[in-house]
Amino acid sequence: MAQSVSYAKWDELTEGAEREITMGPLTRTDFVRFAGANGDFNPNHHDDTYAVSSGFPTSFAQGMLQGGYVGKILSEWVGPGALRTFRIRFSTQAWPGDMVICKAMVVRRYEEDGERRVEIEAEAVNQDGASLIKAHATAAPRG
Amino acid sequence: MPLDPTVLEREFPEFEFNVERGKIREFAMALGLKDPVHFDVEAARAAGYDDLLAPPTFTRQFWHENDENDPMPHLGYDPKRRLHGEQEFEYHKPLVAGMSLRGRNVIVSNREKEGRRGGKMIFVVIETRFVDEGGELVQVARRTLIETAAPPKESE
C-alpha cells in the first residue's frame, strides 16, 4: 500500500538542491509489468529470441520505464501536480540486472505565468555511471 | 528511405483516451511510485484533485504496434532501425481518473541528419494535443523517433 510522501517546500528548492533515488536491479518482470501498464509490447522488451534476432544481446528496458522512474523522482520531490514541462532524452539501453540511479538538481528559480517555478536537470545512470537518459523539467512547487 | 515531404500535411484519425483508476494504479505500481494520490481516492481528494492523479508520463500517443493512430507504419520506416530518441510533455491541467481525452497525432517535423558514424539518420517528431470533453487543452506530448543508418546494435 502507498505510504505518504512529503514534498519539498519552495524554500528547500534552492539552486543546487538535489535528490537521488536508485531503482533496480531491473528484471524482465519489470519490463513485462510496464508493458502491460503502458502498452509498449515491442518484443525487444520481453522476448529474448526476438531481441537477439534484432541484433541485441538480450531484451532490454523500454526507454519510458527509465523515463517514468525520473518522473517518479520529480513528482515525489516537487509534488505530483507541480510539473509544467518534462523532456526526456534517451542515451543508452538498460539491461536486465542494471541499476537505474536517478539524480535531479534545481538549476534555476524564476517566475512565470504568476507562479514561482524551478527548472530542474535530471539524469539516470547505470551502475557503471553510463548515462541512460537525460531529462529537463520545469515545475511550480505548491509549498 | 527517402524523406517524404507530404507527411507533414497528413491527418491521422482522432482517438479517445479514457483515464481509468485501475490503469493509473497499475501504471504507478509499474514505476514504483509511492504517492497515495495515484492509489487512494480519498488521498487524491485531500490533495485537491477530483480523483486519482495520473503519473507524469501516463499519456500514450498511440497504441503499439500498427495501430491506425500510429503514423509510423504508414511512413515506411524500418521498425528494426527505429529508436525512441526523445519524449516531451507539456502539462496544462491535472490529468485525473474519469477524464476522457481526445488526441490527434500530427507530424511536426521530419528531417535528415548525417550520423556521427556515417550514413543518414532520420528524425521524425510526432505531436499529440490532448483535450478534455470541454475542448480544453490538458497535455501536449511530443515523441521523437530516430531511424538509424544501420540497425541500432551496429551503431552502438
Interface residues (C-beta under 8 A of the other chain):
Chain A: M1 A2 Q3 S4 V5 M23 D30 R33 F34 G36 A37 N38 G39 D40 F41 N42 S54 G55 F56 G63 M64 L65 G67 G68 Y69 G71 K72 L74 S75 E76 P80 G81 L83 R84 T85 F86 R87 I88 R89 F90
Chain B: K23 E26 F27 M29 A30 L31 G32 L33 K34 D35 P36 V37 H38 F39 D40 A43 A47 G48 Y49 L53 P55 P56 T57 R60 W63 H64 E65 K80 L83 H84 G85 E86 Q87 E88 F89 E90 Y91 P94 P151 P152 K153 E154
